[in-house]
Amino acid sequence: MKHPAEMETPPRPAPSPLAGEGRGEGGGRSVITDAPPLSSSPAQGGGGLSGAGFTLIELLVVVAVLSATALAAFGLIAEDRAQVRMDDTRVRLGILRRATVGVDAPAYGGEMRLSGFVADNGRLPEAIVDLLKPPEGYARQTDTPAPNPPKLATTLDNKCFPVGSVNTLPPDTPLLLKGHRGHYLAGATHNDVFRDGWGNFGDEDNTAGDTADKRNFGWQVGSVIIDDAPLPDSLAITSLGADNMVGKATNMAAEEEVGTEIRPQDWLVPLKGWKVTLTNKSGRDLIFSSDFPPAADSGELGVTLLVFENSSEDTANSIPDGGRWRQLRSAVNSCAGESSLVADASCEFSFTETLTCGGGTIDARVPLGRHLVLLTLDNQSPPDPGASGKPDLRRLRATVDFHPGALQPELRWEIR
């Protein structure tokens, strides 16, 4: 009988590879003893494979956040596009203003340049289409000979326009290039259409039988309104904004109306205080009754400013096709009552705030532009040619440029 210590112990079974046994790099065995279970039940407190996904609520939250971001981005883009259209409308308003009254500031080294509809036609346009083509009956600069050469009438109506017979000026009198130039928006239109930045249309009928859109291309055109009343000699051009309606339906800035105003002081220049100086540089005294024929005395002499205004025929108001010349005569003559103009002495012919014509009184103002100045007699005729050895006063004429907000032009004549 063997001793218990000597009894054989049964051999242990070899560990299964599934229990985590493996071989290391040296060919030995390694055992993983703390590997987590492959799965566990909720009852055992494990998360399980089901905890690795998203719940429906989480997905809805993500979709909501992305939608809000997209809406915010779309709103910013929409506001940016609206601002671009608004800026484009303001640029187009500036183009319309320059086409009407020219450049407000000096150009080319401080020199003032005349340009625009008013400088050529002596009046404001009645519609946007007038900036693209001349209204029916208007004189054009392309006419040959020059349209409506200036003439002097012995009788004027109450607005200083000629009535009845006229006196033709000497052949060598300088003619001004007046009349419609054809296209004051050249390069800025598309198919001869000029709309605001929103592309608005207008469709109201007018008395001429044309739609408002054909005349103004969606712009609102009229007079400047002051205290609910139209301001004479003014022009207002307005864009109705994104909604193309008067007023704002909402608080959106894009629906705001924007426009430009041309008031009288923007294109009409007062003549008050403007004077022309006539100096005797002939070296001898000049007798008014003999050296200034056919003047009987110095009081008959004056200065006439000829101002062109284009027009279409209006028989009811005696307005012809092709325009006419307004005659504005100086009101003050510093030499009145003198019998002679001594050597090196001067006469000054000046204008006052108002002028009297045909029994009526008008404001002494001229449109911006270039105008013709002549020495004339009381009957609005130029002096006769001087006799041999005497000055030819018909040569006392000049062109002068008037600019709003600028100094009045200086004009000095010398008799030699």
Buried (B, 14 or more C-beta within 10 A) or exposed (E): EEEEEEEEEEEEEEEEEEEEEEEEEEEEEEEEEEEEEEEEEEEEEEEEEEEEEEEEEEEEEEEEEEEEEEEEEEEEEEEEEBEEBBEBBBEBBEBBBBBBBBEEEEEEEEEBBBBBBBBBBBBBBBBBBBBBBBBEBBBBBEEEEBBBBBBBBBEBBEEBBBEEEBBEBEEEBEBBEBBBBEBBBEEBBEEEBBBBBBEBEBEEEEEEEEBBBBBBBBBBBEBBEEEEEEBEBBBBBBBBBBBBEEEBEEEEEBBBBBBBBBBBEBBBBBBBEBBBBBBBEBEEEBBBBEBBBEBEBBBBBBBBBBBBBBBBEEEEEEBBBBBBBBBBBBBEBBBEEBEBBEBEBBBBBBBBEBBBBBEEEBEBBBBBBBBBBBBBBBEBBBBBEBEEEBBEBBBBBBBBBBBBEEEBBEBEBEBE
